[in-house]
Amino acid sequence: MIAGSIISLSTIGAAAAETTFRYGEASPNRGARADALQYFADQLEARSNGDLKLDIHWGGALLKYSAILGGVSSGTADMGSVLAAYAPQKMRALSVGDVPVPQSDSWVGMRAMYELMTTNAQMQQAFEDNDVVYVTNFTTSPMQFECAGDARLESLSDFEGKKIRASAIYAKILNDAGSNMVNFVFSEVYQALDTGLVDCSGTYLYAMRAFKTPEVVNSVAVMDWGQIAGFAMVMNKWSWDDLSNEQRSLMRQVGSEMIDHYAQKLVEDREKVLAELPTGSLGNKVEVIRWSDEKRAELFAESDKYIKEWIRDMEKAGYDGAQIWKEYQSLLKKYQNELDEKGYPWARS
């Protein structure tokens, strides 16, 4: 009986050490970001010796994007992928990554966001005020615009009068530029372009392949207009607090490594898609219109009032918005300089 009890207790102890976290993911299990999330899950399980596992609910099966923050904060899910654009007031701190800036490289953007969110006490508090903890960062990669029919975009003035789909601050800027904005979820972009509901839609090169939009568009304006980096992996605060210091460190370490893994996929896929679009191998022969630095500068000049708006919004909520923005700018320059001097981490000898 004593031996049996010891065996039972040891079995219970082993079982208790294994923790599976329900993860809410609104996108389907395909593409570069799905690969990155699976990489995070696999690495976390392997390096915790099976103690920490993710049960990923793909495609909004557990929670849609608009419900993920609330679901994670309430405990419906333990973790999830949160877009600031779907919770603009509660995730105003995260939305700093959505402001269009010239440093549009995926690796640079995610690295700057990761360091800001994991070292700045005000940003950490902003997450905790919503009962979640920041783990790591995603990005959509640089913003481009794909167009159907005869629509072509060569400068900011070309947006005037066109039916456009965009999100976050990008939609506000284009509305100011005279576009007719049309709002719908990204999964409906293909049909909207095919039926003429919109002339052009904001897109990302890797997403063009995943969502097969080259079948229904004729041109893509490669403007590298910032990126949606207000896109984070978050964890329920109480679940985070239950982790040991070693487990929290492992979460953050794997999250940091995931950024490099994901960025490499995005950068490599970008070059492949750009090479394939004109050939017709992805659908139509798609014209690639590369914007000059001068034309890109017109876009970023429109960001100024929204930078000030973000700072004011943060300060109304009790944070030092100006100081946070200054630190974010410094981090963007830091990682852009590192990229310029050393190249990407995965390409260094």
C-alpha positions in Angstrom: 0.0 0.0 0.0 2.8 2.4 0.9 4.6 1.6 -2.4 1.4 2.1 -4.3 0.8 5.4 -2.6 4.3 6.6 -3.4 3.8 5.7 -7.1 0.4 7.4 -7.2 1.9 10.6 -5.7 4.8 10.6 -8.1 2.4 10.2 -11.0 0.2 13.0 -9.7 3.3 15.2 -9.3 4.4 14.5 -12.9 0.9 15.2 -14.2 0.6 18.5 -12.3 3.9 19.7 -13.8 2.4 19.4 -17.3 0.4 22.5 -18.2 -1.5 22.9 -21.5 -2.5 26.5 -22.4 -5.6 27.1 -24.6 -4.5 29.4 -27.4 -6.9 31.6 -29.4 -5.8 32.2 -33.0 -8.2 33.7 -35.5 -6.3 32.9 -38.6 -6.2 29.5 -40.3 -3.3 27.1 -39.9 -1.4 28.1 -43.0 1.2 30.7 -44.1 4.3 32.2 -42.5 2.7 33.4 -39.3 1.0 30.1 -38.6 4.4 28.5 -39.1 5.9 30.9 -36.6 3.2 30.2 -34.0 3.7 26.4 -34.4 7.4 27.0 -34.0 6.8 28.8 -30.7 4.6 25.9 -29.5 7.0 23.2 -30.5 10.1 24.9 -29.0 8.2 25.7 -25.8 7.2 22.1 -25.4 10.6 20.6 -26.3 12.6 23.0 -24.1 10.3 22.6 -21.1 10.6 18.8 -21.4 6.9 18.7 -22.1 5.9 20.7 -19.1 4.5 23.6 -21.2 2.2 22.9 -24.1 -0.1 24.9 -26.4 -3.5 23.7 -27.5 -3.9 26.1 -30.5 -7.5 26.7 -31.7 -7.0 27.9 -35.3 -9.3 29.9 -37.5 -11.3 31.6 -34.8 -12.7 28.3 -33.6 -12.4 29.5 -30.0 -12.3 33.3 -30.4 -12.5 35.7 -33.3 -9.9 38.6 -33.4 -12.4 41.0 -31.9 -12.9 38.7 -28.9 -9.4 37.4 -28.2 -8.3 40.2 -25.8 -11.5 39.8 -23.7 -11.2 36.0 -23.9 -7.6 35.9 -22.7 -8.2 38.5 -19.9 -11.2 36.5 -18.6 -9.6 33.1 -18.9 -11.7 31.7 -21.7 -8.3 31.2 -23.4 -4.9 31.3 -21.6 -3.1 32.9 -24.5 -3.9 34.5 -27.8 -2.9 36.6 -30.8 -4.2 40.2 -30.3 -4.4 43.0 -32.8 -4.5 46.5 -31.4 -6.9 47.6 -34.2 -9.6 45.3 -32.7 -9.3 46.9 -29.2 -8.1 50.4 -29.9 -8.8 51.8 -26.4 -7.7 48.9 -24.3 -4.6 48.2 -26.5 -3.7 51.8 -27.2 -0.1 51.0 -25.9 0.3 48.2 -28.4 -1.0 50.4 -31.2 2.3 52.3 -31.3 3.4 49.6 -33.7 0.6 50.6 -36.1 1.8 54.1 -36.7 3.4 54.2 -40.2 7.2 54.7 -39.9 9.9 54.6 -42.5 11.6 51.6 -40.7 9.2 49.1 -42.3 11.5 46.0 -42.3 9.7 43.1 -40.5 12.7 42.1 -38.3 13.4 45.7 -37.3 9.8 46.4 -36.4 9.3 43.3 -34.3 12.7 43.7 -32.5 11.9 47.3 -31.6 8.4 46.3 -30.3 9.7 43.4 -28.3 12.4 45.4 -26.5 10.0 48.3 -25.8 7.2 46.0 -24.5 9.5 43.9 -22.3 11.6 46.7 -20.8 9.4 49.7 -20.5 7.5 49.6 -17.2 4.6 51.8 -18.5 4.0 49.6 -21.4 4.0 46.5 -19.2 1.5 48.2 -16.8 -0.7 49.0 -19.8 -1.0 45.3 -20.5 -1.5 44.3 -16.9 -4.3 46.9 -16.6 -6.2 44.6 -19.1 -5.2 41.4 -17.1 -2.8 40.2 -19.8 1.0 40.0 -20.2 2.9 40.6 -23.4 4.9 37.6 -24.5 6.2 38.4 -28.0 5.4 40.2 -31.2 4.0 39.4 -34.7 3.8 41.7 -37.7 1.9 41.8 -40.9 5.2 42.7 -42.8 5.4 46.0 -44.8 2.1 47.4 -46.2 1.6 47.2 -49.9 -1.5 47.8 -52.1 -2.9 45.4 -54.7 -5.3 46.6 -57.4 -7.8 45.0 -59.8 -8.8 46.1 -63.2 -7.2 49.3 -64.6 -6.5 50.8 -61.1 -2.8 51.6 -60.6 -1.1 53.4 -57.6 2.1 55.3 -58.3 1.8 58.1 -55.8 -0.4 59.2 -52.9 -2.6 61.3 -55.2 -3.6 58.2 -57.1 -5.7 57.0 -54.1 -8.1 59.9 -54.5 -11.6 58.7 -55.6 -10.7 55.0 -55.5 -12.6 52.4 -53.4 -10.0 51.2 -50.9 -9.8 48.6 -48.2 -7.3 49.4 -45.4 -7.2 49.3 -41.6 -6.0 51.2 -38.5 -4.2 54.5 -39.1 -3.6 53.7 -42.8 -7.4 53.9 -43.4 -7.5 57.3 -41.7 -4.7 58.7 -43.8 -6.2 57.4 -47.1 -9.6 58.8 -46.1 -7.9 62.2 -45.7 -6.4 61.6 -49.1 -9.8 61.3 -50.7 -10.3 57.6 -50.9 -13.7 55.9 -50.5 -13.0 53.5 -47.7 -14.7 50.1 -47.6 -14.5 48.0 -44.4 -14.4 44.2 -44.2 -12.2 41.4 -42.9 -9.1 40.4 -44.7 -10.5 36.9 -45.6 -13.0 38.7 -47.9 -10.4 40.6 -49.9 -10.3 38.1 -52.7 -14.0 38.3 -53.4 -14.1 42.1 -53.0 -11.3 42.6 -55.6 -12.9 40.1 -57.9 -16.4 41.6 -57.8 -15.3 45.3 -57.9 -16.4 46.1 -54.4 -13.0 47.7 -54.1 -10.4 48.9 -56.6 -7.4 48.3 -54.3 -6.7 46.7 -51.0 -3.9 47.0 -48.4 -2.0 43.8 -48.4 1.3 42.0 -47.5 3.4 40.1 -50.1 3.2 36.8 -48.2 -0.6 37.2 -47.8 -1.0 37.6 -51.6 0.3 34.0 -52.0 -1.7 32.6 -49.0 -5.0 34.3 -50.1 -4.4 33.7 -53.8 -5.2 37.3 -54.7 -2.9 37.4 -57.7 -5.7 35.5 -59.5 -7.9 38.6 -59.4 -5.5 41.6 -59.4 -3.3 43.2 -62.1 -0.9 45.4 -60.2 0.7 45.8 -56.8 2.2 49.0 -55.5 5.3 48.1 -53.5 5.5 51.1 -51.1 6.7 49.5 -47.9 4.4 51.8 -46.0 5.2 50.8 -42.4 3.6 47.7 -41.0 0.9 46.5 -38.6 3.2 45.7 -35.6 0.5 46.3 -33.0 0.1 42.5 -33.1 1.1 40.6 -30.0 1.0 37.2 -28.3 -0.5 37.8 -24.9 -1.1 35.6 -21.9 -3.6 35.8 -19.1 -2.0 37.6 -16.2 -3.0 35.0 -13.6 -1.7 32.2 -15.8 1.6 34.1 -16.2 1.8 34.7 -12.4 1.5 30.9 -11.8 4.6 30.2 -13.9 7.9 29.9 -12.2 10.7 32.5 -13.0 12.4 29.9 -15.1 9.2 29.2 -17.1 8.6 32.9 -17.7 12.2 33.3 -18.9 11.7 30.4 -21.2 8.5 31.9 -22.6 10.2 35.2 -23.4 13.3 33.5 -24.8 11.3 31.3 -27.2 9.2 34.4 -28.0 12.4 36.3 -29.0 13.7 33.4 -31.1 10.3 33.2 -32.8 10.7 36.7 -34.0 13.9 35.8 -35.9 12.3 32.6 -37.3 9.2 34.5 -38.4 11.1 37.4 -39.9 13.3 35.1 -41.9 10.2 33.5 -43.4 8.7 36.9 -44.3 11.9 38.2 -45.8 12.5 35.1 -47.9 8.8 34.9 -49.0 8.8 38.6 -50.0 11.6 38.0 -52.5 10.0 34.9 -53.9 6.6 36.6 -54.4 8.1 39.7 -56.0 10.0 37.5 -58.5 6.9 35.3 -59.2 4.2 38.0 -59.6 5.2 39.3 -63.1 5.5 35.7 -64.4 1.9 34.7 -63.9 2.8 31.6 -61.8 0.7 32.9 -59.0 -2.3 33.7 -61.2 -2.4 36.8 -63.4 0.8 38.5 -64.6 0.9 41.1 -61.9 2.7 44.4 -62.6 5.0 45.4 -59.7 5.1 49.1 -59.2 8.0 50.0 -56.9 7.7 53.4 -55.2 10.7 55.7 -55.0 11.9 57.1 -51.7 10.5 60.4 -52.6 7.0 59.0 -53.2 7.3 57.0 -49.9 8.2 60.2 -48.1 4.8 61.7 -49.1 3.1 58.8 -47.2 5.1 59.2 -44.0 4.6 63.0 -44.0 0.9 62.2 -43.4 1.8 60.3 -40.2 2.7 63.4 -38.2 -0.8 64.3 -36.9 -1.5 60.6 -36.0 1.8 60.4 -34.0 0.6 63.4 -32.1 -2.8 61.8 -31.7 -1.3 58.6 -30.3 0.8 60.6 -27.8 -2.2 62.6 -26.6 -4.3 59.5 -26.3 -1.6 57.8 -24.2 -1.2 60.9 -22.0 -5.0 61.1 -21.4 -4.7 57.5 -20.1 -2.0 58.5 -17.7 1.1 57.5 -19.5 4.1 59.5 -20.7 3.3 59.2 -24.4 6.0 61.5 -25.6 8.7 59.7 -23.8 7.4 56.3 -24.9 7.3 57.5 -28.6 10.9 58.8 -28.2 12.1 55.5 -26.9 10.3 53.6 -29.6 11.9 55.8 -32.3 15.3 55.2 -30.7 14.8 51.4 -30.8 13.7 51.5 -34.4 16.9 53.3 -35.4 18.9 51.0 -33.2 17.7 47.8 -35.0 17.7 49.5 -38.5 21.4 50.4 -37.9 22.2 46.9 -36.8 20.5 45.5 -39.9 22.4 47.9 -42.1 25.8 47.1 -40.5 25.5 43.4 -39.9 22.6 42.1 -42.0 19.9 39.7 -40.7 20.9 37.4 -37.7 20.3 34.3 -39.8 22.6 35.4 -42.5 25.6 36.3 -40.3 28.6 34.1 -40.2 
